[in-house]
Amino acid sequence: MDFFIDNSQIGATPVLVTGAAGFIGFHVARKLMELGADVVGYDNLNNYYSVVLKEARLEELCRVSSVTGKSFTFVHADLADKAALESVFVEHKPQIVIHLAAQAGVRYSLENPDAYVQSNLVGFMNILECCRSGDVQHLLYASSSSVYGSNKKLPFAVEDRVDNPISLYAATKKSNELMAHTYSHLFGLPTTGMRFFTVYGPWGRPDMAAFLFMDAINAEKPIKVFNNGEMKRDFTYVDDVVKSILALINKSAALAPGSNDAPYKVYNIGNNHPEKLLDFISLLEKFSGKKAIMEMLPIQPGDVPATFADIDELILDTGVKPETPLRAGLEHFVKWWLDRREEF
């Protein structure tokens, strides 16, 4: 993935990446160091999924740090621990904050809503306050395609109304966008929200489709295929997501107060190409050399039948277009899975 960072945007202080032991946070932190930035990673290492996998990601970040000569400082703390977060801002004085930590998962929000309130609402409020008091130049934060809820119009565009969430997870992500706008408006804090569309790739999350399905295929157990297979997703390869995030760091100057009512913007980050879930499974079968056993089920509460990202705004502002074909992305993922799965 060829890319560059405008170091004038980063400055002399390290970039703070929250959720650095998570899937996207790990990839972002690794690429930042490869491109010459020091990184402070912040993560609570919760057990929503394998802590062993999260620790392996951290080990890889330490390895990259030793190879590149760029520092990686890890802080093991919770977003809801405001004192711990404040100490990071006081000690490291980050000017760029890439906030990717959150309690993830649509279905899990039906079982454990309190985790979403603490991490995604209380934690995000703490991030905003620390960015405001720390005079941060640019806060980039993860939103989600789930904010589009039951919208029927495709593709989903950032201008669409998003006031009909169908999961608590989606509601917290929309809340983050509203909270960020308030801080941009009141305090001139430049904020950029990123609505991610079904990210997949090496080092991915075990609770997401690619990992879940490969585990089931390998164990010759049934795959739960919801909506009787009539699902389409805008699957987005993680390298494309990282490239988009890094490009948006360089857009912070365009968010100067006065450019609109607040230095605030939201982007879709997706592949702009919905794929049938059954085609996704077929490619996993091809690259793994095993057949899937499929259990057809009705659509689950909180799920939507299709997602499709309108990325015109992202392309216009950054020149970046996520475009890794599903075939190529899944081939990379399956190779990584076959090489590393037994470790986790």
C-alpha positions in Angstrom: 0.0 0.0 0.0 1.9 3.0 -1.3 1.1 6.2 0.7 2.7 9.1 2.4 2.0 11.3 5.4 2.3 15.1 5.4 4.4 15.4 8.5 3.4 19.0 8.9 0.0 17.7 9.8 1.4 15.3 12.4 3.9 17.6 14.0 6.6 16.5 16.5 4.3 14.7 18.9 3.2 11.1 18.6 -0.2 10.2 17.0 -2.6 8.8 19.6 -4.5 5.7 18.3 -7.2 4.4 20.5 -8.1 0.8 20.0 -4.6 0.1 18.9 -4.9 -3.6 19.8 -8.1 -3.8 17.8 -8.4 -4.8 14.1 -8.4 -1.4 12.3 -6.4 0.4 15.1 -3.6 -2.1 14.8 -3.3 -1.7 11.0 -3.4 2.1 11.4 -0.7 2.2 14.1 1.5 -0.2 12.1 1.3 1.9 8.9 1.9 5.2 10.8 5.2 3.8 12.2 6.2 2.5 8.8 5.6 5.9 7.4 7.7 7.7 10.0 5.4 8.6 12.9 5.7 7.8 16.6 2.5 6.2 18.0 0.8 6.0 21.4 -1.6 3.1 21.5 -4.5 3.0 24.0 -6.6 0.0 24.6 -8.4 -1.8 27.5 -7.8 -5.3 26.0 -11.4 -6.4 26.9 -12.5 -10.0 26.4 -15.2 -9.3 23.8 -13.1 -11.5 21.6 -9.7 -13.3 22.0 -7.3 -11.3 24.2 -4.5 -13.5 22.8 -5.2 -12.1 19.3 -5.0 -8.6 20.7 -1.8 -9.3 22.5 -0.4 -10.8 19.2 -1.2 -7.5 17.4 0.6 -5.6 20.1 3.6 -7.8 19.8 3.6 -7.1 16.0 3.5 -3.4 16.7 6.5 -3.6 19.0 8.3 -5.6 16.3 7.5 -2.9 13.7 8.7 -0.2 16.2 12.1 -1.9 16.5 12.4 -2.3 12.7 11.4 1.3 11.9 13.0 3.0 14.9 9.8 4.8 15.6 8.4 4.6 19.1 5.3 2.7 20.1 4.0 3.4 23.6 1.2 1.2 24.8 -1.3 2.4 27.5 -3.5 -0.4 29.0 -6.6 1.6 30.2 -10.3 2.1 29.6 -11.8 5.0 27.8 -14.2 5.5 30.7 -11.2 6.1 33.0 -10.9 9.8 32.4 -7.9 10.3 34.6 -5.9 7.7 32.7 -6.9 9.3 29.4 -6.1 12.8 30.6 -2.6 11.6 31.7 -1.9 10.4 28.2 -2.7 13.8 26.8 -0.7 15.6 29.4 2.4 13.4 29.0 2.4 12.9 25.2 0.5 16.0 23.9 -0.8 14.4 20.7 -1.9 16.8 18.0 -3.5 14.1 15.9 -6.0 11.6 17.6 -7.3 8.7 15.7 -10.1 7.3 17.8 -10.9 3.7 16.8 -11.7 2.2 20.2 -15.3 1.2 20.9 -17.5 -1.6 22.0 -18.1 -3.2 18.6 -20.8 -5.5 17.4 -24.5 -5.0 16.4 -25.8 -8.3 17.9 -23.8 -8.1 21.1 -25.5 -4.7 21.8 -28.8 -6.6 22.3 -27.1 -8.6 25.2 -24.9 -6.1 26.9 -26.1 -2.5 26.3 -24.2 -1.1 29.3 -20.9 -1.9 27.6 -21.9 0.4 24.7 -22.9 3.3 26.9 -19.6 3.2 28.9 -17.3 2.8 25.9 -19.1 4.5 23.1 -20.7 7.3 24.9 -18.9 8.0 28.2 -15.6 7.1 26.5 -16.2 9.3 23.5 -17.1 12.2 25.8 -13.8 11.8 27.5 -12.0 11.8 24.2 -13.7 15.0 23.2 -12.9 16.7 26.5 -9.3 15.7 26.3 -9.0 16.9 22.7 -10.5 20.2 23.6 -8.3 20.9 26.6 -5.3 19.5 24.8 -5.7 21.8 21.8 -5.7 18.9 19.4 -5.3 19.8 15.8 -7.6 17.0 14.4 -9.7 14.3 15.9 -10.6 11.5 13.5 -13.1 8.9 14.9 -14.8 5.7 13.8 -18.4 5.8 13.0 -20.3 3.0 11.2 -22.4 2.2 8.2 -24.9 1.0 10.8 -26.0 4.6 11.3 -28.1 4.3 8.1 -30.4 2.0 9.9 -33.5 1.0 7.9 -32.8 3.5 5.1 -34.1 2.0 1.8 -32.2 4.3 -0.6 -29.0 2.9 -2.0 -26.2 3.8 -2.1 -26.0 5.3 1.4 -24.8 8.9 1.1 -23.5 11.1 3.9 -26.3 13.6 3.2 -29.0 11.0 3.9 -31.0 11.2 7.1 -29.7 8.9 9.8 -32.3 9.3 12.5 -33.7 5.7 12.4 -31.1 3.4 14.0 -32.1 -0.2 14.5 -29.5 -1.2 17.1 -28.1 0.4 20.2 -24.6 0.2 18.6 -25.8 2.3 15.6 -27.4 4.7 18.0 -24.2 5.2 19.9 -22.3 5.8 16.7 -24.8 8.4 15.5 -24.5 10.0 19.0 -20.8 10.2 18.5 -21.3 12.2 15.3 -23.7 14.6 17.1 -21.3 15.0 20.0 -18.4 15.7 17.7 -20.3 18.3 15.8 -21.2 20.1 19.0 -17.5 20.3 20.0 -16.5 21.4 16.5 -19.2 24.1 16.7 -18.6 25.3 20.2 -14.8 25.0 20.5 -13.5 24.9 17.0 -12.2 21.3 17.4 -11.7 19.9 13.9 -13.4 16.5 13.8 -13.8 13.9 11.0 -16.2 11.0 11.3 -15.6 7.8 9.3 -18.5 5.5 8.5 -16.8 2.2 7.9 -18.5 -0.5 5.8 -17.9 -4.1 6.7 -14.1 -4.1 7.0 -12.2 -7.4 6.6 -8.7 -8.6 6.1 -5.7 -10.2 7.9 -5.6 -9.8 11.7 -9.4 -9.3 11.6 -12.0 -9.7 14.3 -13.1 -13.3 15.1 -16.8 -12.1 15.5 -17.0 -10.9 11.9 -18.0 -12.9 8.8 -14.7 -13.7 7.3 -13.2 -15.1 10.5 -16.4 -16.8 11.7 -17.0 -18.5 8.4 -13.5 -19.7 8.0 -13.6 -21.1 11.5 -16.8 -23.0 10.7 -15.6 -24.2 7.2 -12.4 -25.5 8.7 -14.2 -27.3 11.6 -16.9 -28.6 9.2 -19.6 -26.9 11.2 -22.6 -25.0 9.8 -22.3 -21.4 8.9 -25.3 -19.3 10.0 -26.5 -17.5 6.9 -29.0 -14.9 7.8 -31.9 -13.6 5.7 -31.7 -17.0 3.9 -28.7 -15.8 2.1 -30.3 -12.7 0.6 -27.7 -10.3 2.1 -25.4 -7.9 0.4 -22.5 -6.1 2.0 -20.1 -3.5 0.9 -17.1 -5.5 2.0 -14.0 -3.1 2.4 -10.5 -4.4 2.6 -8.5 -3.1 5.6 -5.7 -1.6 3.5 -8.1 0.6 1.7 -9.5 1.7 5.1 -6.1 2.6 6.4 -5.2 4.5 3.2 -8.5 6.5 3.6 -7.8 7.3 7.2 -4.3 8.5 6.5 -5.5 10.6 3.6 -8.0 12.3 5.9 -5.3 13.2 8.4 -4.0 15.5 5.7 -7.4 17.1 5.2 -7.4 18.7 8.7 -6.4 22.1 7.3 -9.5 22.1 5.1 -11.6 21.9 8.2 -10.6 25.4 9.4 -13.4 27.3 11.3 -15.4 29.3 8.9 -15.4 26.7 6.1 -19.0 25.9 7.2 -20.9 26.2 10.5 -18.2 24.0 12.2 -14.8 22.4 11.4 -16.6 19.0 11.1 -17.1 16.4 8.4 -18.3 12.8 7.9 -17.2 10.4 5.2 -18.3 7.0 4.0 -15.4 4.5 3.8 -16.5 1.6 1.7 -15.7 -0.3 -1.4 -18.7 1.2 -3.3 -19.5 -2.3 -4.6 -22.0 -4.5 -2.7 -21.3 -8.2 -2.8 -23.7 -11.1 -2.2 -23.0 -13.0 1.0 -23.3 -16.3 -0.9 -20.5 -15.1 -3.3 -18.4 -14.2 -0.3 -18.8 -17.7 1.1 -18.0 -19.2 -2.3 -14.7 -17.4 -2.4 -13.8 -18.6 1.1 -14.5 -22.1 -0.1 -12.3 -21.7 -3.2 -9.3 -20.3 -1.3 -9.6 -22.7 1.6 -10.2 -25.8 -0.5 -13.2 -26.8 1.7 -17.0 -26.7 1.3 -19.2 -24.7 3.6 -22.2 -26.2 5.4 -24.8 -23.5 5.4 -27.7 -23.1 7.8 -30.2 -20.7 6.4 -31.9 -18.4 9.0 -34.2 -15.4 9.0 -32.7 -11.9 9.3 -31.6 -11.0 12.8 -32.8 -7.9 14.8 -30.4 -5.0 14.1 -29.4 -6.3 10.7 -30.1 -4.8 7.3 -30.4 -6.7 4.1 -27.9 -4.5 2.1 -25.2 -1.9 2.6 -23.7 0.2 -0.2 -21.4 3.2 0.3 -21.5 6.4 -1.8 -17.9 7.5 -1.6 -18.0 10.5 -4.0 -17.1 12.9 -1.1 -14.1 10.8 0.0 -12.8 10.7 -3.6 -13.4 14.4 -4.2 -11.6 15.5 -1.0 -8.7 13.0 -0.8 -8.3 11.4 -4.2 -8.5 8.0 -2.5 -10.9 5.3 -3.7 -11.1 2.0 -1.8 -11.1 -0.5 -4.6 -9.5 -3.8 -3.6 -11.6 -6.5 -5.3 -13.3 -9.0 -2.9 -11.5 -11.9 -4.6 -8.0 -10.4 -4.0 -8.9 -9.3 -0.4 -10.3 -12.6 0.6 -7.3 -14.5 -0.9 -5.0 -12.4 1.3 -7.2 -13.0 4.3 -7.4 -16.8 3.9 -3.7 -17.1 3.4 -3.1 -15.2 6.7 -5.8 -17.2 8.4 -4.3 -20.5 7.3 -0.8 -19.4 8.5 -1.8 -17.9 11.9 -5.2 -19.2 13.1 -3.8 -21.8 15.4 -2.0 -19.2 17.4 -5.3 -17.5 18.5 
